[in-house]
Amino acid sequence: MRIVTLMENCGSEHKSLINEHGLSFYIEHGNKKYLFDCGAGDGSLKNARKLGIDLSCMDAVVLSHNHYDHAAGFRDFAECGNKCGGLYTGGHFFEKKYASSDGIKYCDLSSGISEEFLKEKDIRHIACAEQMELSEGVYLISDFKRSHAFEGIPSRFVRETAEGMLQDDFSDEIAMVFETEKGLVVLVGCSHPGILNMLTSIHDRLGKSIYALFGGTHLVEADEERIHSTLEEFKRMGIEVLGMNHCSGQHAECMALETEGIKECHLAVGDTIFI
């Protein structure tokens, strides 16, 4: 199994690659090729080209949630003529998402992808409800049980519904999970529902230990006590390898580096994991 970071906030030793606020992973698992998130624009495509990665025909593209920094790049992917076996999202994906600090001004954070765009490009869309097996040993998980009360969602995140603006519960968020000989490998986008809520649901549904976690854990706004509790819970879950990036926060990553029993690394643009 190979995981390549096509887009992330930070640059790496490969100085010709583009880095920007966003996330995209390219994955090879068995004889299948996947994209998990597409970044905010065409930067992921340009980086893939420089890395010699062919994105012209993917087995599936998975979008973790409908925020621009994870999903807007899919429009560029499709408009370039690239093909995929299907676009997989969580439910309620097409609801508009905003940030508002005062309830007066709203900033549109959504991807701009619509059902009409997918029909125009003849792209098959599949919404994941709770659990879906993409191929042997590859799963999408959604509808996470909120088992850890301290993992709240900031009130500034809202979504536009038929009933008006409601606080966003990120019911559209999904994670991608791979079975390996070492245990489960989990990819997350931003973990808005709470990273422990997500991992607990994954463990309970699949009934297997989690070996590695990669992606955004959204601990950037967490205080030290919450970060410490989260890392201790990671250890209790059996996580051995941790590759946090994007929205995880520098403080959380530094604390992870000092946590015994977990190997932590930041996954910047162009960084690759072999499992």
Phi, psi and omega in degrees: 000135179231133177237124180241130176279108179274334178210140179194164184299324189255146174278167180237196177292342177276090191287347181276351181278151179274135170234139180204168179297110182164182182209139173201131176241138169255131184232135168248124181221113187064233178256019182252152178233131183228154166245129172248107187070155187231011182070192186266342184202214184272005180300323179297321179295317179295320179294319179300318180298317180291336179268001178074027181258125182270114180259011188293334182216096181260151178286329176195150170242128181244129177249121187294326177189169188269057168250144187305322187287353177244332191239338185298332179293346178295327177301315178297318178304312184287321183290341176279357179090005178293149182246152175215154179292348179164153174258121184250129178222175170277177176290161179060023185298327189273003174291137178293139181242139182225164167240135179214128180264345186229358181074007179248306180259135181236130176258122181287116180256001186282172192278340185084002178273131181237165175297326179295320178298317180296321177294319179300322182267005179055048181255126179284128180249132179233124178264131181272128174245112179067293185208139180214138177260114180287315175205181184301119178079012179234122187232152166247136181235135177218187178053062186283135176289131182274081187269346181243103188298332183284354178268073180274161178259128180307138185292344181290340179277120180227164178226150181269122181233177177297337179269005181103197181282125178234154176299136183285123175264000180052046175290350178273353187284137178227157175241156178247133188230135180239134173276130175228171179296335182272346184132188181285139172248123187246131173250131179233152180270290179231347177059037179302323179291353183108122185298323179287323174302317182292312183293323178296317178297318180297313180298315183294322183282321182267341176065030181225155181287152180262121182271318186216149179228129180228139175125199184270125183257358179050046174261009184299331180255005183281147175278172186298323181296316179294318179299315179300314180298321180295315180295322177296323177291323174304314180297318181296328179285348179093010180294127181254330184235131184228119177240083182273148175199193176056263186259016184285327179094138183297322182295318178296320180292322177295318178295324178295323179298331182268001183271118179292142177094352178234131173268116185246139175214150175271131179262096178271177182302129178090347179290143187231141175245132174247129180231000000 
